[in-house]
Amino acid sequence: MPNDHNKPNHEYQLVSFPGWINPELSARLQVIKYFLRRNQEAEEELKQEIDDLFEQARQGAEATKGLDPPYQDEWLVRMEETYYLDAVHSTAAVGLLAPFVEALYDAMNKCYRDQVQQAENDNPHQCGAKARAGNIPRPVARIIQLAELINLARFFPDDYAEVLGALFHYRNKMLHCGFVWSKKDRDDFKQKFENNLPEDWFECMDRGDEESYVIYMTNKFIKHCLQTIDDIMKGVEEYYRSVHQEKLKIIENMPESSFFNLIQNRETK
């Protein structure tokens, strides 16, 4: 991850979403991206320190066999830190991203509540069909149901349901298991996905104890979650514009004086 904060990678760039979303939600996402970027930079710095310690221990040994004892002891202690480092970074990420997705759903539901209600009345048998079929966590099922009811899903990434489903399954498991998962918990987590998800979304670190594991989201999956959230927000904006296309055309072609008169009249009503 680059240390140049003036040139952020695409997954850390702020995206503006006028029309349907409040600035607070966009600002919250930007802060999350900034925090995760700093976490990843700190993680890479620690790993570099450990590599440097190992090199110092190797050079100190020279003619003797094995590593230089003073450096070896410190290196072993720092290696113990790395065992939990990825899990801590992963826990911070899921603890920020999952609540944000729920807040994003609340914003979408508030904006399109009337359309959702009308669609539910028109298509009572459609509600939740896909969500139930996939054993998807409830917050994700609500997003899927909303997106399908008002035909919003066509603006979303093809794998948005899988990405959010994996994110919330992991969040739920972390709440119950913490950092170290038993073999049973790990197998239960893997069984939910079978071979349907990329193998590089999650990793499992084994310390040699067959009954204990640390499972964490990879940096690749965290970035993919951020990109998916960005794409969902962009999709909602595209949907908003498609629904209000005619109104937007009228406003865009309206003289500036008429536009401000329109706003003033709405505020005085």
Secondary structure, DSSP 8 states (H G I E B T S, - for coil): ----TTS--GGG-----TTTS-HHHHHHHHHHHHHHHHHHHHHHHHHHHHHHHHHHHHHHHTTSSS--HHHHHHHHHHHHHHHHHHHHHHHHHHHHHHHHHHHHHHHHHHHTHHHHHHHHHH-TTTTTHHHHHTT--HHHHHHHHHHHHTT-GGGS-TTHHHHHHHHHHHHHHHHHH-SEE-HHHHHHHHHTTTTSS-GGGEEEEE-S-TT-EEEEE-HHHHHHHHHHHHHHHHHHHHHHHHHTHHHHHHHHTS-HHHHHHHHHHHHH-
